[in-house]
Amino acid sequence: ARYMNIFRSVDLNQDFYFSYAYDLTNTLQRNMTCHPAKPPHRNTMFMWNHHMLSAAFPGLASDWVLPLVHGFVNQTNLSILGHDIYLTLIARRSRHFAGTRFLKRGVNDQGYVANDVETEQIVHDTRFTSMHQPGGRPYSNPGYTAYVQHRGSIPLNWSQDTSKMVPKPPIHLNVMDPYYSAAGRHFDNMFLRYGAPIIVLNLVKRREKTRRESILLDEFTRAVEYLNQFLPDGKIKYIAWDMSRAAKGPNQDVIGKLEQLGEDALNETGFFHSGPEPNITRVRREEAGVGVPLHGTGIPYRRQRGVVRTNCIDCIDRTNAAQFVIGKCAFAHQLYALGIIDRPAMEFDSDAVDALTELYHDHGNTIALQYGGSHLVNTVRTYRKLNQWSSQSRDMIEAIKRYYSNSFVDAEKQGAINLFLGSFLPYHGGPPLWELNTDHHLHNLDPRIRRKKRRYLQQTSIIVDYEADAFCQLYSVVYAAVDKGRR
């Protein structure tokens, strides 16, 4: 009976989503670019009912299998220059290493990080109704665009001691891994999911009176530098910026800096557009030169290759603000690709950006509640320095709520997640869930049966490259980290 009560404490009526007609576990790009006769496999990383379905449906190939996604979904309708646009935001939370703020930090042995969330921003022009026009081939409908971002905890073995009951517990590196094997597995999985480059935007603090976040900054920087030795140039692009310190400076333009980062990232990764641009706009004509014919000059289609991976210490407040600004840059490019605006730029004070702001605000609040136990402490308005007095009082109240949740609620919430996902399986004679001192063994490999480490670490990343014929071309990036000193 107690296990049933714990299981039922996971509220399936809140923040869980499913669809009979659309695969929510995959991105729009993945769903639309695979051949209609061969739909993509479900991404089990985001199937929160994976454990419950696996026993009844081996391989999850049955039509009775209905994936359950945990995260956030919201949509709004806009009218922009006479065009009806649907703006959709989807956040998918990984079921691996899932949990609450202070109880799930960093990375586990398999390379899965805490608070791993994939956010997809979809813009659809309603002039085109179906994803594939009747009788047409894939990509024939130009009315869909999408941009994907990622957030996740810093991929190091670290934790915080919550026994001291302080708002900001000290940070400890639990395992010193000179070969950064867990971080390597994490980025290997990122290449598999998104391709290259992976643009790491690290927003943790650089200067502190008492070193906390800066400990992770230094170690994460070393980890990326080490892994990049064994990768082709430009595969992991690392940007470290103390966003919190910049926000406190009187002459610092935080939003402007993020907008520049967003534009640079879009130039690197691109975004998904399901078909040719409807026409060449004035800016394209200026870039191409006077007298260039309009026909045949549009881009036939776009694909996103790579992703921006944003993190702060919690991957909640600063991360959400940064993702919004990058999403705003992508929004302008998406509307431009659809032929709705004539320049890939939008002002903050517009109805369209206001709608996007509300979507990202709700998205950030939802992710913050799921992982941190309260709404966002610092919002976009905080970094734009609008209504600073009201923002500060609100941020203080949310910080108190977060502290209370982390201190008194998170342990029970973590136990319920472990039971729901099948990370903990009750068995006769074993310790009950509520008597476990730690759940570390539930999310990491058993050291007693772990394979011996070889003299080198070799990992293979499969990067998916979509060509015009809609077939997937796979190629591998192999990198080896040679242990020269170990015998």
Secondary structure, DSSP 8 states (H G I E B T S, - for coil): -HHHHHHHTS-TTSSEE--SSS-TTS-HHHHHHS-TTS-----GGG-TTHHHHHTTSGGG-STT----EEEEEEEEEEEETTEEEEEEEEEEE-STT---TTTS-SB-TTS-BTT-EEEEEEEEETTS-SSS-TT--TT----EEEEEEEE---SSSEEE-GGG--SS--EEE----TT-HHHHHHHHHHHHHH-S-EEEEE---S--SS-SHHHHHHHHHHHHHHHHTTS-TTSEEEEE--HHHHHHSTT--HHHHHHHHHHHHHHHH--EESS--SS--HHHHHHH-TT--STT-S-S-B---SEEEEE-SSSSHHHHHHHHHHHHHHHHHHHHHTTSSSSS---SSSHHHHHHHHHHHHHHHHHHHHHHSSS-SS-HHHHHT-SHHHHHHHHHHHHHHHHHHHHHTHHHHHHHHHHHTTSS---TTS--GGG-S--HHHHS--TTT-----SEEEEEEEEEEE-TTS-EEEEEEEEEEE-SS--
